[in-house]
Structure formats: C-alpha cells, structure tokens
Amino acid sequence: MASINEMELQTLRHLILSNDTLSCKMASYAEQAQTPEIKQYFQKASQTAADAKTKLLTFLK
C-alpha cells in the first residue's frame, strides 16, 4: 500500500471523527424517537456512519 501524505492523513482524520460524531448523534436521536419508523431511520443512519468510519480506518493500516 502506498503511503499517504500529511494532507490526506488530516482529511482522513476529519472524516473519521465526523462519521463517529454523526453515528453517536443518530444513535441518540434514535433513542429519543417516538415512532418506530423514525427510530429505525436514525438507527440505520447511525449504522451507516459507523460503517463509513470503519471503512475509513482501513486506510490507516
């Protein structure tokens, strides 16, 4: 695997932290949701953000 430069590393860091924050927020919204449809929507959004974070972390290995 090719090495990444400083700017790419900082971009990855930003994206990873953003997806982590988004996942936590969506999970929190899901806990507060009153209707099952809204709860499911936020749970799916939380999982999608967590999956994106996991995928981005593979670029650091």
Beta strands, then each sheet from edge to edge (+ up, - down):
end
